[in-house]
Amino acid sequence: MDILMVVEAASAGVGRHVVDLALGLVRGGHKLGLVYSPLRMDAAFGRGLDELARLGAAAASVPMRRAPHPSDLSAALAIRRILRARGPFDVIHGHSSKGGALARLAAAGLPGARVYTPHAMFTMDESLPAAARWTFRAAERALDRVGHGVILVSDEEKRHALGCGLAPEKLFVVPNGVDPAPAAPREPMRRRFGLSAEQVCVGFTGRFARQKAPADLLRAFALLAPQAPQARLAMVGEGPLGPSLREEARRLGLGGKVLWAGILDGREAAAAFDVFALPSRYEGLSYALLEGMAAGLPVAMTQVGGAGSVVRDGQEGLVVPVGSPEAMADALLRLVLDAGLRRRLGEAARVRVREFSVEKMASRTLDVYGVLLGRLRG
């Protein structure tokens, strides 16, 4: 197949997904082009571009902005010029909200299956004002009429898409995947975090952004800390909320109990953790979650994408309501105080995540492409 991918969010989990999928497709013998925006590109995505170039994939840079902007028209026209100059493509696959919108609009009327992966639909955020939720859902429905297929990364995200009114026959579920990697050495990373052998480390890995709800985790940790003096909280990441989070930790009197680690490789950081925490407001399927499970960590997570379809309450982790620091504190306290529970859930998580590999993700995506092309070709 000849495939063109379009992505604005060339960073973090979306960027990783695009690179992993693109590499899997190229190594499988498919021809691939990639249109990306440099405006939010991170170093990991840049390294992925280098690897794709070595394998013969062609990439083009088109500035795209995350929020609606007058420059969206010029970006769509630039993508359409690429489609005309380098096409025809069998598949045009847009990733995340802006990439998905621009790719489908730019490809309208041209050959090829138009595919969209939201990577956590924005309307999954229950705290959105009603008017904003209505507007974004209407936009998703309108764009759905231009596309041929939507790939959701979890069963939970598919249920949400159905609730938004997207056409059921266009919806497919392909979970994110991570490859099993040798475990990073535990003791060197524990020393780097300043953790002693008897301390139990709750770990968070992700952007310090509203979606990820790191402030909820700080409040939960403040509730459990008096009952578990051996507990420590490692915050791995950076983001716009960084300064306010540090101030919140001081206000809560957490002092040296919170370890601010900056940006680290998620798999390496997980080697220092004893428990993985995912306090998000909404998710499609978190890569940080999958990495934590691959490291054999028990999970305490909110009821977001992956809760149920990947992490089953009481089996691989403990699942709590969104936006409840009290419930998260209770779950974390159970795990901090019970080493046997940590071992049981952590081993189950390690086994469970083997079902979610990059190879399976690429294979299932190709299956979706095949179904859509079959429909188009009648």
Protein Blocks (a to p, Z undefined) as FASTA:
>chain_A
ZZddddfblghjllmmmmmmmmmmmmnopacdddddfklccfklmmmmmmmmmnopacdd
ddddfbacfklmmmmmmmmmmmmmmmccfbdcdehjklmmmmmmmmgoiacdddddekop
aklpmkbcfklmmmmmmmmmmmmmmpmbdcdfbfklmmmmmmnopafklpccdddddddd
ddddfklmmmmnopafklccdddeddddfklommmmmmmmmmmmmmmmmbccddedddjk
lmmmmmmmmmnonmmmbccebjadfklmmmmpmbdcdfbfbdcbdfklmmmmmnopacdd
dddehihjlmcghilmccddehilklmmmmmmmmmmmmklmmmmmmmmmmmmmmmcfklm
mmmmmmmmmmmmmmmnZZ
